[in-house]
Amino acid sequence: MNIPNFENIKFVDSRGYLTEEWQLILQQLFQALQGNLSDEGFKVPQQPTTVINQLNTAASKGALLYDSTTNQLKVNISGTFQVII
């Protein structure tokens, strides 16, 4: 899920309405949330096994991914992605 960065720009115009920039930021945020969080569950990022193997680092501790090659849910524990059973 890509969440837009915070922009320190004017939030509302002189009439009290959101500026075009903030309308776009909020639209992107809502679309990301609606596309990845729903009543049907959370959608975790999908990556092929080759990419997941490159992410086997301490920086990825706690990351949750879906392996699109093996169709397995994986979590990074102590720097290594492991299958969740």
Sequence and secondary structure as in RCSB ss.txt:
>XXXX:A:sequence
MNIPNFENIKFVDSRGYLTEEWQLILQQLFQALQGNLSDEGFKVPQQPTTVINQLNTAASKGALLYDSTTNQLKV
NISGTFQVII
>XXXX:A:secstr
        S  B TTS B HHHHHHHHHHHHHHHHHEETTEE   EE HHHHHHT SGGGTT EEEETTTTEEEE
EETTEEEE  
